Amino acid sequence: MNFVRNAWYVAALPEELHDGVLGRTILGDPIVLFRTPEGKASALFGLCPHRFAALAMGTIKDGNLQCPYHGLAFDGTGHCVLNPHGNGRRPAALDVRAYPIVERDDLIWIWPGDAALANPDDIPDFSCRTDPERRTVGGYGHVACDYRLLVDNLMDLGHAQYVHRANAASDAFDQLEREVIVRENEIEALMTIPGGTPSVLMAKFLRNTNQPVDLWNDIRWNKVSAMLNFIAVAPHGTPKEESINSRGTHILTPETETSCHYFFGSSRNFGIDDPAMDQVLRDWQRQALVNEDKGIVEGIEAHREVIRRYGLKSAMLACDEAAVRVSREIDRLTQLESA
């Protein structure tokens, strides 16, 4: 499997570890996550070194992860701390690989590559998720496609005009202004739609106003598949900084070559204490991400073999610049690591 391994990916949401042991395949490898008695998140290679039983089927005993097959137990560093057989010897062969883990911005990040290269300073900024001036709702989804199909999808948010037309289409789409900004380890696509009628979703943000509005729909990409978007709306002519807006978490972690984990969230600066607005955002996430985007990209994945058989190449449109730049950067990172 051709993945960039020397990078930070999201392995789980913190609440997923509340119930003990979590098994998750990441970049094709079985990973088991749990918390130590001190509450620290830990991630180990998910197969017991004895007979390769799945450690995700194990339990927490005395603060350690116990294999379900023969009872070997491992601490958060992967060191075997209990061998209940024979004289109880615990040679190094009984230890399990532990992965660098950082819990930040209400996300659990994992480094699946060379641990010596893991630098927490390289984790992209998603502090909006814990900003006390914002309210975040979100979750986790599983999508049966190559993660790069969703990267393409997200780096052109203009697709909302068609895929999400019932809630997000704008009657001013023909006035769309685009800009792509390339920085070191970061690519940002900016999209502005000036002077339109509020979409169904934006009208809910604005409490159903019908006056002309400006809409901003920007997205930032960071190595390898962590994206943060900025959806904003304001009465026409209002500065962007004074908008009603939401910063959206869109982080993809490859599971296999044809499936991925999707960690999403919406961190808004309005209606902070309004449960009804929470529901508006949850309904939007379910409809747009789980039903609409998921259906599009899984449909493309389902025809992958036909595309390969006929040697089909994507025809490019003007809206593809950011997605193409990101795709080329992922290719570059992959080739660099392979070399």
N, C-alpha and C positions, 0 to 999 in steps of 0.2 A: 504494500500500500504506500502510495507516494504522498505523504503528508509532511508538512513543516513541523518538526517535533520540538525544535528549540524555540519555543514561544509559550506565552501564557494563554491558557484556555480556561473557560469557566467549567468546573466539574459539577457543581451543584449549587442550589440555593441553601442558605443556612438552615431554613426550616425543614429541609429534607433530611437532616441528620438528627432531628429531635427524637426519632423513634428507634435509634440504635444503628443498625448496619445498612448501608446503601451500596448496592452493586451497580456499576455503570461501565459500559464499554466506551473507551475513549481512544480515538485513532487506532481502532482495531484491537486494543489491548483491554483485558478485563481488569478493572480497578475496583477496589473496595474502600469505602470511606466510612469513618466513624469518628467519634469524639473520645479523647482521653478523659480520665477522671477530672483533669483540670479544665475541661471544656474546649481544648484545642482540637481543631479539625485535623485528621490524619488521612493519608491516602497511601494504600499499599497495592503492590501487584496482586491481582485477585486470585491466584492459584497457590494452594499450599505446596511447599517444596517436597512434601513426603510422597503423596500420590496424586497431586494436582487437583484435589477437590476444590470446588468453588468456595472461596472464603466468604463470599456474599451470603452464603447459606448458613454462616456461622452465627454465633451469639457473643454478646459482651459478658465476660465473667471476670469479676474482680478488676474491672477497668481495662481488661485486655480482650483482644479479638480471639475467640477460640474456634478452631477448625471443627466443622461438624462431623468429620470422618473419624479421626483418631485423637482429637482433643489437644493437639498442639496449640499453644497460645502465643500471641504476638502483641508487643506493645506498639505505641504509635510511631516508633522509629523502624519498625519491621523486625526488631530483634526477638528471637524466640525466647520467651521467658518461662515456658513450661513444656516439659516433655514427660508425660505421665507413664512412659514405658521404660522397661529395663532399669538401668541405673540413673535414668533421667538426664543423661548427657545432652548438651545442646551445642553441637559443633556449628561453625559458621554456615555450613550447608543448609541448616534449618532456618536461617534468616531469610526475610523477604524484602524485596526492593521497596523502599519508601520514596515517595515523590515530594519535591518541594511544594508546599501549600501556603497560600496567603489568603486570609479572610479580610476582605476590604470592600467597602461600598455595598454591603449586604450581598456579597457574592463570594463564592469560594473558588479561588483560582488555583490551577494546577500547572506545573511545568513538566511535560512528559519526556523531555529530551535530556541532554547532559546536565546533571544537577549542578556541576561546577559553573555553568554559564547562566544559571537562573539569577536574575537581578530584579527584585521587587519594584525598583524604580521604573522598570519598563512596562509595568501594568498600566493600561490606559485609564484615564480619569472618568469614573462614573459616580462622582461624589454627589451628583444631583439626586441619587437614590436615597441618600441619608440627610439631605439638606432640610433643616427644620422649617425653611420657608416654602417647602414643597411637600406635596402628598404623593406617594408612590403606590400604584397598584400594578400587579404583574403576575408572572408565573413561569411555568415550564411547559414546553411542548416537544413532541417527537415528530420528525418529518422524514418520510421515506424518499429522500433524494440526496444526491451529492451536495454537500454544504455550499459548494460554489454556485449552484443554481440560485440559492437564496441570497448569496452575496450579490449576484447580478441583479436580482429582483430589488434588493434594498438600495442599491446604489443608483437606481433610477426611480425616484419616488413619483415621477410623472405617471407611472403605471396606475396610480390611484384613480386617475380620471376614467379608467376603463374597468379595471379589476374591481375597484371599490366604488363604482359610480353611484350606487344607491345612497351612499353616505358622504362621499368625499368629492364628487365631481363638481367642477367650477364652470360657470358660464363665461368666465374670462380666461379660459385655458389658452385661447389663441394669442393672449398677450404675455404668455409665459416668458420669463427672463431666466437664463441659466448662467452659472459660472462654476468652474472647477478650479480648486486651489490645491496645489501639490506641495507638501512640506516633507521634511524628513520623517519617515515612518508613519505618515498620515496623509490621507487624501480626503478632501471635503468637496461635496457637491451642493451648491446653493441654488435654490429655486424660489422665484418670487412671482406671484400672480397678483397684479394690482387691480383694484377697482372692480371687483366682482361681487355678485350676490353671495351671501354666506351659504356654504354647503349645508346639508342636513346636520352633519356633525359639528361644524363651526357655529351654526345657529344655537346649538345646545350649549356650547361654551359661552356664547354671548347672550344667553337667555333670550334666544329667538328674535334678535334684532334683524331688520330687513334693510338697513342702510348699507351702502357700498363699503366693502372691506378690502384690505390688503391681506394676502395670505403668504406666509413663508413656510417652506418645507425643505429643510436642509438636512444633510446627513454627513457624518464624519466616520471614516474608516481608519482603524488601527490594526496593525499586525496581530493575528492573521485574519481574523474574522469577527472582530469586535466593532460594532457600529453603534453610534449614538446620534439620534436624529433630533431635530428641533422643529416642531410644528407650532406656528404662531398665527394669530389673527388679531386684527385691530381695525377700527374705523379708518377708511381711506385717508392717507396722508399722515397717519400717526407714526412716530418713530418706532422702529423695530424693538428698541429697548423697552418701550412702554406697552408692549403687546401682552395679551393673554396667551400663554404658551405652555407647552409640555415638552419635556426632554424624554425621548424614548430610547430605552435599552433594547438593542437587538444584537444578541451575541450568539454565535453559532459555534458549536463544538462538534467536529466530525465524530461520528460513531464508527461507521464503516465507510467504504467507498460509495455506498448508495443510501446512507441514512445519516441523520445528524440530530443533535440536541439543540433546542431553541430556547434561550432564556430571554424573556421579554419583560418590559415594564414601561409604565408611563408616569413621569414625575412632573406634576402640574403646579403652576403658581397661582391657582385660583380655586375657589371652592374647597379649601383645605379641610374644612370640617363638615363637608357635605356628603353624606353617604349616598345620596341620589347621584352625585357626580361620579363617585366611585363606580356605581353600577353602569353609568353611561360608558365609562372607559372600559370596564370589563366586557360589556356587550360588544363594544367596538373591537376589542382584542379578539374575542371569540369569533366574530363575524369576519374581520379582515385577515387575521393571521391564521386562525385555525381552519376556517372554512374556505376563504377565497384564495389567499396566497398559497396555502398548502395544496389546494386542488390544482393550481396552475403548475407549480414546480414538480409535484408528484406526477402530473400528466406528462411533463417533459421527460422525467426520469424513466417513465414506463416505455418511452419510445427510444431510449438510448441505443438499443441494439440496432434498430432500423436506421438511426442517424449514422452509426458507425458503418453499417453494411453499405450504405450508399455514399459514404464519405462526405456527408453534408457539412457545410460550413455556415456559420451564422452570417446573415446579411446585416450589415451595420447601419444604424440610423443616427441622426444627430444627437439623440438623447442618450447614446451609449458611451459617451466619452469617459465619464467617471468609472463606470463598470469595467470598461476596457483597461483603463489605467490600473485599477485595482487587480484585475486578472493578470496583467503583465507583471505586477509587483509580486503576486503570489507565485507565479511561475519562476521569477527571478530568485525568490527566497528558497523555493524548492530545489532548483538547480544548484544554488550555492551550497545548500546543506548536503545534497547528494555528492557534490564534488569534494 
